[in-house]
Amino acid sequence: MRKHTTPFQKKVYSFLKENVPRGKVTTYKALAKALKSSPRAVGQALRRNPYAPSVPCHRVVASDRSIGGFKGKTAGRAVAEKISLLKKEKVAFQDNRVEEEHVLREI
């Protein structure tokens, strides 16, 4: 079955996959700036990502380094899954936030 994605979604997914490696995260704001878009538009594209975790939307967090959402949810199992994926990639947390050393503020 083919998964329908818009041209904007494809742009977000491709850029993310190519520019945010394992062990690093970026923010919705930084990703939006790189794509000349808005954080909200990027977040909406990521919440509809049918290719996760191959397209690593789990590597995008809020500007304050808090986890943000995952799969359209902001709590529960989905967020726990996002944290688990990041920990498997050796992303460290302190006080429920990604440690600064793992954050790509400009991409």
C-alpha positions as CSV (number, residue, x, y, z in Angstrom):
1,M,0.0,0.0,0.0
2,R,1.4,3.4,-0.9
3,K,1.4,6.1,1.7
4,H,0.2,9.5,0.6
5,T,2.5,12.4,1.6
6,T,2.4,16.0,0.4
7,P,5.3,17.7,-1.2
8,F,5.9,19.6,2.0
9,Q,5.9,16.5,4.1
10,K,8.4,14.8,1.7
11,K,10.6,17.9,2.0
12,V,10.5,17.7,5.9
13,Y,11.1,14.0,6.0
14,S,14.0,14.1,3.5
15,F,15.7,17.0,5.2
16,L,15.4,15.5,8.7
17,K,16.7,12.1,7.5
18,E,19.7,13.7,5.8
19,N,20.6,16.2,8.5
20,V,19.9,14.9,12.0
21,P,22.1,11.8,12.7
22,R,21.7,9.2,15.4
23,G,22.5,10.5,18.9
24,K,21.5,14.1,18.0
25,V,18.2,15.9,18.1
26,T,17.0,19.2,16.7
27,T,14.1,21.4,17.5
28,Y,10.9,22.1,15.7
29,K,12.0,25.7,15.5
30,A,15.5,24.9,14.0
31,L,14.0,22.5,11.5
32,A,11.4,25.1,10.5
33,K,14.1,27.8,10.1
34,A,16.1,25.5,7.8
35,L,13.1,24.7,5.7
36,K,11.9,28.4,5.7
37,S,8.6,27.3,7.3
38,S,6.9,27.5,10.7
39,P,7.4,25.2,13.7
40,R,3.7,24.4,13.7
41,A,3.8,23.3,10.0
42,V,6.8,21.1,10.7
43,G,5.1,19.6,13.7
44,Q,2.0,18.8,11.7
45,A,4.1,17.1,9.0
46,L,6.0,15.1,11.6
47,R,2.8,13.9,13.4
48,R,1.6,12.4,10.1
49,N,5.0,10.7,9.4
50,P,4.0,7.2,8.1
51,Y,7.7,6.2,7.8
52,A,8.8,6.3,11.4
53,P,11.3,5.4,12.7
54,S,13.0,5.2,9.2
55,V,12.3,8.9,8.9
56,P,13.4,9.9,12.5
57,C,10.8,12.3,13.7
58,H,11.6,11.1,17.2
59,R,14.8,13.3,16.8
60,V,12.8,16.5,17.0
61,V,12.1,18.1,20.4
62,A,10.7,21.4,21.7
63,S,13.0,24.4,21.9
64,D,13.3,24.0,25.7
65,R,14.7,20.5,25.1
66,S,11.5,18.9,26.5
67,I,10.4,15.8,24.6
68,G,7.4,17.4,22.8
69,G,5.0,15.1,21.1
70,F,5.2,11.8,19.1
71,K,2.7,10.3,16.7
72,G,0.3,13.1,17.4
73,K,0.3,12.5,21.1
74,T,1.9,14.5,23.9
75,A,1.7,11.9,26.7
76,G,1.4,8.2,27.3
77,R,2.8,5.3,25.3
78,A,3.7,7.4,22.2
79,V,6.0,9.7,24.2
80,A,7.5,6.8,26.1
81,E,8.3,5.2,22.8
82,K,10.0,8.5,21.6
83,I,12.1,8.6,24.7
84,S,13.0,4.9,24.3
85,L,14.1,5.4,20.7
86,L,16.3,8.4,21.7
87,K,17.9,6.5,24.6
88,K,18.7,3.6,22.2
89,E,20.6,6.2,20.1
90,K,22.5,7.3,23.3
91,V,20.7,10.6,23.7
92,A,21.0,11.6,27.3
93,F,18.4,13.3,29.5
94,Q,18.5,15.5,32.6
95,D,15.4,16.6,34.4
96,N,13.2,15.3,31.6
97,R,15.0,17.3,29.0
98,V,17.5,16.3,26.4
99,E,21.0,17.3,27.4
100,E,22.2,20.3,25.5
101,E,25.2,18.5,24.0
102,H,22.8,16.4,21.8
103,V,20.9,19.4,20.4
104,L,21.6,20.7,16.9
105,R,20.3,24.3,17.1
106,E,21.2,25.1,13.5
107,I,21.0,22.7,10.7
